[in-house]
């Protein structure tokens, strides 16, 4: 890839672009709406984007989960990258950055 990819936390003003990206990357708008609902409910624990030349080309989200009665964990979903930037390691970089931030924040 010739263009530099920047991975960063979601910022105010990214919401519409993230919604559009998720809606374009999945068969329905369900994933985009899930992210919007999690954000509105204050349950979007972590949200990172990938940018190329100022364009958001990827997104990953983490939200709280409980498994077998244990709390304090987060689940990854969704992760999306626009078609023309797929198979270039962007999803892996988003996930790695998100997992590192989750560990730093003390999530199990």
N, CA, C and O atoms as CSV, one atom per row, in Angstrom:
chain,resi,resn,atom,element,x,y,z
A,1,UNK,N,N,0.855,-1.181,0.000
A,1,UNK,CA,C,0.000,0.000,0.000
A,1,UNK,C,C,0.893,1.233,0.000
A,1,UNK,O,O,1.806,1.346,0.817
A,2,UNK,N,N,0.631,2.141,-0.902
A,2,UNK,CA,C,1.466,3.331,-1.002
A,2,UNK,C,C,1.033,4.430,-0.049
A,2,UNK,O,O,1.861,5.233,0.381
A,3,UNK,N,N,-0.251,4.483,0.292
A,3,UNK,CA,C,-0.748,5.518,1.187
A,3,UNK,C,C,-0.579,5.084,2.636
A,3,UNK,O,O,-0.821,3.928,2.982
A,4,UNK,N,N,-0.162,6.020,3.478
A,4,UNK,CA,C,0.004,5.720,4.900
A,4,UNK,C,C,-1.359,5.573,5.571
A,4,UNK,O,O,-2.283,6.349,5.329
A,5,UNK,N,N,-1.451,4.566,6.409
A,5,UNK,CA,C,-2.674,4.315,7.164
A,5,UNK,C,C,-2.446,4.794,8.584
A,5,UNK,O,O,-1.438,4.449,9.202
A,6,UNK,N,N,-3.362,5.579,9.104
A,6,UNK,CA,C,-3.317,6.054,10.474
A,6,UNK,C,C,-4.433,5.365,11.249
A,6,UNK,O,O,-5.587,5.366,10.821
A,7,UNK,N,N,-4.085,4.778,12.392
A,7,UNK,CA,C,-5.069,4.170,13.281
A,7,UNK,C,C,-5.227,5.106,14.468
A,7,UNK,O,O,-4.240,5.494,15.094
A,8,UNK,N,N,-6.480,5.473,14.781
A,8,UNK,CA,C,-6.714,6.405,15.890
A,8,UNK,C,C,-8.069,6.136,16.525
A,8,UNK,O,O,-8.944,5.524,15.912
A,9,UNK,N,N,-8.235,6.604,17.770
A,9,UNK,CA,C,-9.555,6.495,18.401
A,9,UNK,C,C,-10.591,7.336,17.646
A,9,UNK,O,O,-10.271,8.360,17.042
A,10,UNK,N,N,-11.811,6.878,17.701
A,10,UNK,CA,C,-12.923,7.667,17.163
A,10,UNK,C,C,-12.940,9.032,17.829
A,10,UNK,O,O,-12.675,9.156,19.024
A,11,UNK,N,N,-13.255,10.058,17.040
A,11,UNK,CA,C,-13.369,11.421,17.563
A,11,UNK,C,C,-14.773,11.948,17.300
A,11,UNK,O,O,-15.488,11.444,16.434
A,12,UNK,N,N,-15.153,12.962,18.056
A,12,UNK,CA,C,-16.437,13.620,17.800
A,12,UNK,C,C,-16.456,14.060,16.337
A,12,UNK,O,O,-15.477,14.610,15.834
A,13,UNK,N,N,-17.552,13.818,15.676
A,13,UNK,CA,C,-17.691,14.163,14.271
A,13,UNK,C,C,-17.466,12.990,13.331
A,13,UNK,O,O,-17.764,13.088,12.141
A,14,UNK,N,N,-16.941,11.875,13.850
A,14,UNK,CA,C,-16.712,10.677,13.030
A,14,UNK,C,C,-17.959,9.809,12.890
A,14,UNK,O,O,-17.998,8.916,12.044
A,15,UNK,N,N,-18.965,10.058,13.701
A,15,UNK,CA,C,-20.105,9.147,13.813
A,15,UNK,C,C,-20.773,8.837,12.466
A,15,UNK,O,O,-21.018,7.671,12.159
A,16,UNK,N,N,-21.065,9.843,11.677
A,16,UNK,CA,C,-21.749,9.606,10.396
A,16,UNK,C,C,-20.881,8.817,9.424
A,16,UNK,O,O,-21.373,7.953,8.698
A,17,UNK,N,N,-19.591,9.118,9.416
A,17,UNK,CA,C,-18.676,8.400,8.524
A,17,UNK,C,C,-18.549,6.940,8.947
A,17,UNK,O,O,-18.497,6.051,8.097
A,18,UNK,N,N,-18.498,6.685,10.255
A,18,UNK,CA,C,-18.424,5.311,10.759
A,18,UNK,C,C,-19.701,4.561,10.412
A,18,UNK,O,O,-19.651,3.401,10.001
A,19,UNK,N,N,-20.848,5.220,10.576
A,19,UNK,CA,C,-22.123,4.588,10.223
A,19,UNK,C,C,-22.121,4.211,8.738
A,19,UNK,O,O,-22.463,3.082,8.384
A,20,UNK,N,N,-21.742,5.143,7.882
A,20,UNK,CA,C,-21.740,4.894,6.439
A,20,UNK,C,C,-20.784,3.760,6.079
A,20,UNK,O,O,-21.106,2.921,5.238
A,21,UNK,N,N,-19.631,3.730,6.700
A,21,UNK,CA,C,-18.648,2.681,6.425
A,21,UNK,C,C,-19.209,1.309,6.798
A,21,UNK,O,O,-19.153,0.375,5.999
A,22,UNK,N,N,-19.751,1.189,8.011
A,22,UNK,CA,C,-20.310,-0.092,8.448
A,22,UNK,C,C,-21.505,-0.499,7.598
A,22,UNK,O,O,-21.659,-1.679,7.283
A,23,UNK,N,N,-22.347,0.448,7.223
A,23,UNK,CA,C,-23.502,0.138,6.384
A,23,UNK,C,C,-23.053,-0.362,5.008
A,23,UNK,O,O,-23.702,-1.230,4.423
A,24,UNK,N,N,-21.955,0.177,4.492
A,24,UNK,CA,C,-21.455,-0.229,3.181
A,24,UNK,C,C,-20.743,-1.580,3.210
A,24,UNK,O,O,-20.708,-2.280,2.198
A,25,UNK,N,N,-20.177,-1.950,4.354
A,25,UNK,CA,C,-19.356,-3.157,4.443
A,25,UNK,C,C,-20.124,-4.416,4.811
A,25,UNK,O,O,-19.582,-5.517,4.709
A,26,UNK,N,N,-21.367,-4.279,5.235
A,26,UNK,CA,C,-22.154,-5.438,5.650
A,26,UNK,C,C,-23.405,-5.539,4.790
A,26,UNK,O,O,-23.826,-4.545,4.198
A,27,UNK,N,N,-24.008,-6.726,4.710
A,27,UNK,CA,C,-25.181,-6.923,3.853
A,27,UNK,C,C,-26.379,-6.064,4.224
A,27,UNK,O,O,-27.224,-5.780,3.375
A,28,UNK,N,N,-26.464,-5.644,5.490
A,28,UNK,CA,C,-27.552,-4.769,5.919
A,28,UNK,C,C,-26.966,-3.679,6.807
A,28,UNK,O,O,-25.771,-3.675,7.103
A,29,UNK,N,N,-27.818,-2.765,7.221
A,29,UNK,CA,C,-27.369,-1.671,8.094
A,29,UNK,C,C,-27.344,-2.092,9.563
A,29,UNK,O,O,-27.102,-1.252,10.430
A,30,UNK,N,N,-27.584,-3.357,9.864
A,30,UNK,CA,C,-27.678,-3.810,11.259
A,30,UNK,C,C,-26.417,-3.506,12.060
A,30,UNK,O,O,-26.515,-3.059,13.203
A,31,UNK,N,N,-25.244,-3.734,11.495
A,31,UNK,CA,C,-23.994,-3.481,12.228
A,31,UNK,C,C,-23.820,-1.988,12.477
A,31,UNK,O,O,-23.418,-1.589,13.570
A,32,UNK,N,N,-24.114,-1.166,11.488
A,32,UNK,CA,C,-24.007,0.280,11.642
A,32,UNK,C,C,-24.959,0.772,12.730
A,32,UNK,O,O,-24.602,1.621,13.548
A,33,UNK,N,N,-26.166,0.231,12.727
A,33,UNK,CA,C,-27.149,0.618,13.736
A,33,UNK,C,C,-26.748,0.123,15.122
A,33,UNK,O,O,-26.996,0.801,16.118
A,34,UNK,N,N,-26.130,-1.054,15.192
A,34,UNK,CA,C,-25.632,-1.561,16.471
A,34,UNK,C,C,-24.608,-0.604,17.066
A,34,UNK,O,O,-24.683,-0.271,18.249
A,35,UNK,N,N,-23.659,-0.163,16.261
A,35,UNK,CA,C,-22.635,0.779,16.748
A,35,UNK,C,C,-23.299,2.069,17.213
A,35,UNK,O,O,-22.940,2.598,18.265
A,36,UNK,N,N,-24.248,2.578,16.462
A,36,UNK,CA,C,-24.954,3.810,16.854
A,36,UNK,C,C,-25.675,3.623,18.185
A,36,UNK,O,O,-25.626,4.499,19.049
A,37,UNK,N,N,-26.350,2.473,18.353
A,37,UNK,CA,C,-27.083,2.223,19.598
A,37,UNK,C,C,-26.130,2.064,20.783
A,37,UNK,O,O,-26.399,2.574,21.870
A,38,UNK,N,N,-25.025,1.363,20.574
A,38,UNK,CA,C,-24.039,1.224,21.654
A,38,UNK,C,C,-23.485,2.589,22.060
A,38,UNK,O,O,-23.348,2.881,23.248
A,39,UNK,N,N,-23.171,3.417,21.074
A,39,UNK,CA,C,-22.640,4.752,21.361
A,39,UNK,C,C,-23.674,5.574,22.127
A,39,UNK,O,O,-23.344,6.214,23.125
A,40,UNK,N,N,-24.924,5.559,21.663
A,40,UNK,CA,C,-25.992,6.334,22.309
A,40,UNK,C,C,-26.240,5.890,23.741
A,40,UNK,O,O,-26.577,6.704,24.601
A,41,UNK,N,N,-26.072,4.596,23.995
A,41,UNK,CA,C,-26.307,4.048,25.336
A,41,UNK,C,C,-25.075,4.154,26.239
A,41,UNK,O,O,-25.106,3.713,27.388
A,42,UNK,N,N,-24.003,4.731,25.723
A,42,UNK,CA,C,-22.773,4.839,26.509
A,42,UNK,C,C,-22.074,3.500,26.684
A,42,UNK,O,O,-21.303,3.319,27.626
A,43,UNK,N,N,-22.341,2.553,25.774
A,43,UNK,CA,C,-21.792,1.198,25.882
A,43,UNK,C,C,-20.752,0.893,24.811
A,43,UNK,O,O,-20.321,-0.252,24.679
A,44,UNK,N,N,-20.347,1.895,24.051
A,44,UNK,CA,C,-19.289,1.713,23.066
A,44,UNK,C,C,-17.977,1.974,23.798
A,44,UNK,O,O,-17.500,3.106,23.871
A,45,UNK,N,N,-17.408,0.898,24.337
A,45,UNK,CA,C,-16.229,0.992,25.190
A,45,UNK,C,C,-15.045,1.566,24.440
A,45,UNK,O,O,-14.316,2.408,24.964
A,46,UNK,N,N,-14.858,1.116,23.229
A,46,UNK,CA,C,-13.705,1.538,22.443
A,46,UNK,C,C,-14.092,1.526,20.975
A,46,UNK,O,O,-14.740,0.590,20.505
A,47,UNK,N,N,-13.699,2.555,20.258
A,47,UNK,CA,C,-13.996,2.652,18.841
A,47,UNK,C,C,-12.790,3.282,18.159
A,47,UNK,O,O,-12.419,4.418,18.454
A,48,UNK,N,N,-12.180,2.530,17.240
A,48,UNK,CA,C,-11.004,3.009,16.509
A,48,UNK,C,C,-11.308,3.051,15.026
A,48,UNK,O,O,-12.101,2.257,14.519
A,49,UNK,N,N,-10.668,3.986,14.331
A,49,UNK,CA,C,-10.814,4.088,12.886
A,49,UNK,C,C,-9.445,4.012,12.232
A,49,UNK,O,O,-8.420,4.300,12.850
A,50,UNK,N,N,-9.455,3.620,10.971
A,50,UNK,CA,C,-8.273,3.662,10.119
A,50,UNK,C,C,-8.529,4.747,9.081
A,50,UNK,O,O,-9.596,4.804,8.469
A,51,UNK,N,N,-7.542,5.594,8.896
A,51,UNK,CA,C,-7.660,6.681,7.922
A,51,UNK,C,C,-6.550,6.587,6.890
A,51,UNK,O,O,-5.418,6.219,7.204
A,52,UNK,N,N,-6.892,6.927,5.655
A,52,UNK,CA,C,-5.925,7.103,4.580
A,52,UNK,C,C,-6.224,8.458,3.962
A,52,UNK,O,O,-7.319,8.688,3.450
A,53,UNK,N,N,-5.260,9.340,4.013
A,53,UNK,CA,C,-5.418,10.695,3.472
A,53,UNK,C,C,-6.700,11.358,3.976
A,53,UNK,O,O,-7.420,11.986,3.199
A,54,UNK,N,N,-6.985,11.222,5.267
A,54,UNK,CA,C,-8.131,11.866,5.891
A,54,UNK,C,C,-9.452,11.149,5.693
A,54,UNK,O,O,-10.463,11.582,6.246
A,55,UNK,N,N,-9.485,10.064,4.922
A,55,UNK,CA,C,-10.707,9.298,4.691
A,55,UNK,C,C,-10.746,8.096,5.638
A,55,UNK,O,O,-9.781,7.338,5.736
A,56,UNK,N,N,-11.870,7.937,6.328
A,56,UNK,CA,C,-12.033,6.765,7.192
A,56,UNK,C,C,-12.296,5.559,6.301
A,56,UNK,O,O,-13.288,5.506,5.573
A,57,UNK,N,N,-11.369,4.573,6.375
A,57,UNK,CA,C,-11.471,3.388,5.518
A,57,UNK,C,C,-11.679,2.107,6.324
A,57,UNK,O,O,-11.875,1.034,5.753
A,58,UNK,N,N,-11.636,2.223,7.659
A,58,UNK,CA,C,-11.835,1.060,8.501
A,58,UNK,C,C,-12.321,1.448,9.877
A,58,UNK,O,O,-12.151,2.585,10.315
A,59,UNK,N,N,-12.939,0.474,10.565
A,59,UNK,CA,C,-13.481,0.737,11.898
A,59,UNK,C,C,-13.519,-0.553,12.699
A,59,UNK,O,O,-13.777,-1.628,12.158
A,60,UNK,N,N,-13.257,-0.433,13.997
A,60,UNK,CA,C,-13.424,-1.549,14.925
A,60,UNK,C,C,-14.083,-1.009,16.188
A,60,UNK,O,O,-13.818,0.116,16.613
A,61,UNK,N,N,-14.946,-1.830,16.780
A,61,UNK,CA,C,-15.636,-1.438,18.008
A,61,UNK,C,C,-15.525,-2.546,19.044
A,61,UNK,O,O,-15.494,-3.731,18.711
A,62,UNK,N,N,-15.467,-2.140,20.298
A,62,UNK,CA,C,-15.473,-3.050,21.437
A,62,UNK,C,C,-16.551,-2.577,22.399
A,62,UNK,O,O,-16.706,-1.376,22.619
A,63,UNK,N,N,-17.297,-3.516,22.973
A,63,UNK,CA,C,-18.339,-3.170,23.941
A,63,UNK,C,C,-18.344,-4.210,25.053
A,63,UNK,O,O,-17.824,-5.312,24.877
A,64,UNK,N,N,-18.935,-3.861,26.210
A,64,UNK,CA,C,-18.916,-4.768,27.363
A,64,UNK,C,C,-19.646,-6.084,27.095
A,64,UNK,O,O,-20.678,-6.113,26.426
A,65,UNK,N,N,-19.089,-7.166,27.631
A,65,UNK,CA,C,-19.745,-8.468,27.573
A,65,UNK,C,C,-19.598,-9.150,28.924
A,65,UNK,O,O,-18.686,-8.850,29.693
A,66,UNK,N,N,-20.506,-10.067,29.197
A,66,UNK,CA,C,-20.433,-10.914,30.387
A,66,UNK,C,C,-20.500,-12.355,29.906
A,66,UNK,O,O,-21.368,-12.716,29.112
A,67,UNK,N,N,-19.582,-13.169,30.393
A,67,UNK,CA,C,-19.560,-14.575,30.008
A,67,UNK,C,C,-19.501,-15.436,31.256
A,67,UNK,O,O,-18.647,-15.242,32.121
A,68,UNK,N,N,-20.418,-16.389,31.336
A,68,UNK,CA,C,-20.455,-17.318,32.459
A,68,UNK,C,C,-20.375,-16.605,33.811
A,68,UNK,O,O,-19.678,-17.046,34.725
A,69,UNK,N,N,-21.094,-15.511,33.910
A,69,UNK,CA,C,-21.160,-14.777,35.169
A,69,UNK,C,C,-19.986,-13.866,35.446
A,69,UNK,O,O,-20.012,-13.123,36.427
A,70,UNK,N,N,-18.958,-13.896,34.616
A,70,UNK,CA,C,-17.796,-13.018,34.809
A,70,UNK,C,C,-18.028,-11.715,34.056
A,70,UNK,O,O,-18.494,-11.720,32.917
A,71,UNK,N,N,-17.702,-10.613,34.694
A,71,UNK,CA,C,-17.836,-9.321,34.022
A,71,UNK,C,C,-16.456,-8.700,33.875
A,71,UNK,O,O,-15.459,-9.283,34.301
A,72,UNK,N,N,-16.398,-7.532,33.278
A,72,UNK,CA,C,-15.131,-6.841,33.101
A,72,UNK,C,C,-14.476,-7.115,31.771
A,72,UNK,O,O,-13.342,-6.702,31.532
A,73,UNK,N,N,-15.186,-7.811,30.902
A,73,UNK,CA,C,-14.636,-8.098,29.588
A,73,UNK,C,C,-15.296,-7.255,28.521
A,73,UNK,O,O,-16.348,-6.653,28.739
A,74,UNK,N,N,-14.663,-7.223,27.367
A,74,UNK,CA,C,-15.235,-6.529,26.214
A,74,UNK,C,C,-15.214,-7.474,25.027
A,74,UNK,O,O,-14.351,-8.345,24.914
A,75,UNK,N,N,-16.179,-7.284,24.150
A,75,UNK,CA,C,-16.261,-8.064,22.929
A,75,UNK,C,C,-15.965,-7.199,21.730
A,75,UNK,O,O,-16.287,-6.011,21.713
A,76,UNK,N,N,-15.357,-7.789,20.737
A,76,UNK,CA,C,-15.008,-7.103,19.498
A,76,UNK,C,C,-16.109,-7.340,18.481
A,76,UNK,O,O,-16.408,-8.487,18.148
A,77,UNK,N,N,-16.702,-6.292,17.995
A,77,UNK,CA,C,-17.670,-6.369,16.894
A,77,UNK,C,C,-18.292,-4.993,16.718
A,77,UNK,O,O,-18.683,-4.361,17.700
A,78,UNK,N,N,-18.385,-4.545,15.545
A,78,UNK,CA,C,-17.886,-5.144,14.327
A,78,UNK,C,C,-16.475,-4.646,13.995
A,78,UNK,O,O,-15.935,-3.759,14.656
A,79,UNK,N,N,-15.906,-5.240,12.960
A,79,UNK,CA,C,-14.696,-4.715,12.336
A,79,UNK,C,C,-14.990,-4.655,10.846
A,79,UNK,O,O,-15.511,-5.611,10.270
A,80,UNK,N,N,-14.659,-3.538,10.227
A,80,UNK,CA,C,-14.988,-3.340,8.818
A,80,UNK,C,C,-13.894,-2.535,8.128
A,80,UNK,O,O,-13.300,-1.631,8.715
A,81,UNK,N,N,-13.643,-2.880,6.877
A,81,UNK,CA,C,-12.705,-2.145,6.032
A,81,UNK,C,C,-13.342,-2.049,4.646
A,81,UNK,O,O,-13.860,-3.038,4.128
A,82,UNK,N,N,-13.303,-0.863,4.050
A,82,UNK,CA,C,-13.898,-0.693,2.721
A,82,UNK,C,C,-13.174,-1.589,1.715
A,82,UNK,O,O,-11.985,-1.872,1.857
A,83,UNK,N,N,-13.911,-2.025,0.705
A,83,UNK,CA,C,-13.416,-3.003,-0.267
A,83,UNK,C,C,-12.028,-2.690,-0.818
A,83,UNK,O,O,-11.158,-3.561,-0.811
A,84,UNK,N,N,-11.808,-1.489,-1.284
A,84,UNK,CA,C,-10.557,-1.203,-1.979
A,84,UNK,C,C,-9.332,-1.208,-1.067
A,84,UNK,O,O,-8.200,-1.146,-1.547
A,85,UNK,N,N,-9.558,-1.281,0.258
A,85,UNK,CA,C,-8.437,-1.326,1.201
A,85,UNK,C,C,-8.338,-2.666,1.930
A,85,UNK,O,O,-7.541,-2.806,2.858
A,86,UNK,N,N,-9.123,-3.630,1.528
A,86,UNK,CA,C,-9.066,-4.950,2.162
A,86,UNK,C,C,-7.819,-5.705,1.729
A,86,UNK,O,O,-7.201,-5.396,0.710
A,87,UNK,N,N,-7.464,-6.711,2.541
A,87,UNK,CA,C,-6.310,-7.577,2.299
A,87,UNK,C,C,-4.991,-6.815,2.326
A,87,UNK,O,O,-4.038,-7.159,1.627
A,88,UNK,N,N,-4.960,-5.766,3.155
A,88,UNK,CA,C,-3.742,-4.978,3.307
A,88,UNK,C,C,-3.327,-4.886,4.781
A,88,UNK,O,O,-2.420,-4.129,5.126
A,89,UNK,N,N,-3.990,-5.656,5.641
A,89,UNK,CA,C,-3.629,-5.682,7.051
A,89,UNK,C,C,-4.283,-4.611,7.903
A,89,UNK,O,O,-3.949,-4.477,9.081
A,90,UNK,N,N,-5.203,-3.849,7.341
A,90,UNK,CA,C,-5.831,-2.759,8.095
A,90,UNK,C,C,-6.700,-3.298,9.221
A,90,UNK,O,O,-6.655,-2.774,10.334
A,91,UNK,N,N,-7.494,-4.339,8.956
A,91,UNK,CA,C,-8.337,-4.915,10.015
A,91,UNK,C,C,-7.468,-5.423,11.152
A,91,UNK,O,O,-7.787,-5.204,12.321
A,92,UNK,N,N,-6.375,-6.100,10.824
A,92,UNK,CA,C,-5.470,-6.611,11.858
A,92,UNK,C,C,-4.883,-5.462,12.683
A,92,UNK,O,O,-4.785,-5.567,13.906
A,93,UNK,N,N,-4.501,-4.391,12.035
A,93,UNK,CA,C,-3.956,-3.236,12.767
A,93,UNK,C,C,-5.007,-2.594,13.673
A,93,UNK,O,O,-4.697,-2.193,14.795
A,94,UNK,N,N,-6.250,-2.496,13.190
A,94,UNK,CA,C,-7.334,-1.957,14.018
A,94,UNK,C,C,-7.549,-2.831,15.249
A,94,UNK,O,O,-7.660,-2.326,16.367
A,95,UNK,N,N,-7.605,-4.143,15.037
A,95,UNK,CA,C,-7.840,-5.070,16.141
A,95,UNK,C,C,-6.686,-5.010,17.140
A,95,UNK,O,O,-6.920,-4.953,18.347
A,96,UNK,N,N,-5.452,-5.022,16.655
A,96,UNK,CA,C,-4.287,-4.955,17.546
A,96,UNK,C,C,-4.298,-3.675,18.376
A,96,UNK,O,O,-4.047,-3.718,19.580
A,97,UNK,N,N,-4.588,-2.536,17.746
A,97,UNK,CA,C,-4.641,-1.263,18.477
A,97,UNK,C,C,-5.759,-1.286,19.509
A,97,UNK,O,O,-5.582,-0.811,20.631
A,98,UNK,N,N,-6.901,-1.831,19.137
A,98,UNK,CA,C,-8.024,-1.918,20.070
A,98,UNK,C,C,-7.731,-2.828,21.244
A,98,UNK,O,O,-8.033,-2.486,22.387
A,99,UNK,N,N,-7.147,-3.985,20.974
A,99,UNK,CA,C,-6.807,-4.907,22.065
A,99,UNK,C,C,-5.777,-4.295,23.009
A,99,UNK,O,O,-5.878,-4.456,24.226
A,100,UNK,N,N,-4.798,-3.602,22.462
A,100,UNK,CA,C,-3.793,-2.946,23.305
A,100,UNK,C,C,-4.449,-1.896,24.194
A,100,UNK,O,O,-4.130,-1.805,25.380
A,101,UNK,N,N,-5.355,-1.109,23.642
A,101,UNK,CA,C,-6.058,-0.093,24.429
A,101,UNK,C,C,-6.935,-0.736,25.495
A,101,UNK,O,O,-7.039,-0.218,26.606
A,102,UNK,N,N,-7.569,-1.861,25.167
A,102,UNK,CA,C,-8.391,-2.580,26.151
A,102,UNK,C,C,-7.529,-3.082,27.306
A,102,UNK,O,O,-7.911,-2.955,28.470
A,103,UNK,N,N,-6.373,-3.647,26.987
A,103,UNK,CA,C,-5.467,-4.119,28.039
A,103,UNK,C,C,-5.018,-2.953,28.924
A,103,UNK,O,O,-5.005,-3.063,30.150
A,104,UNK,N,N,-4.653,-1.840,28.291
A,104,UNK,CA,C,-4.214,-0.654,29.045
A,104,UNK,C,C,-5.321,-0.147,29.961
A,104,UNK,O,O,-5.047,0.350,31.053
A,105,UNK,N,N,-6.564,-0.272,29.523
A,105,UNK,CA,C,-7.696,0.188,30.324
A,105,UNK,C,C,-8.094,-0.815,31.404
A,105,UNK,O,O,-8.974,-0.530,32.215
A,106,UNK,N,N,-7.454,-1.986,31.423
A,106,UNK,CA,C,-7.719,-2.968,32.466
A,106,UNK,C,C,-8.828,-3.954,32.175
A,106,UNK,O,O,-9.275,-4.659,33.080
A,107,UNK,N,N,-9.289,-4.022,30.926
A,107,UNK,CA,C,-10.329,-4.989,30.593
A,107,UNK,C,C,-9.736,-6.381,30.531
A,107,UNK,O,O,-8.580,-6.568,30.153
A,108,UNK,N,N,-10.561,-7.366,30.913
A,108,UNK,CA,C,-10.085,-8.748,30.927
A,108,UNK,C,C,-10.452,-9.461,29.639
A,108,UNK,O,O,-10.132,-10.637,29.472
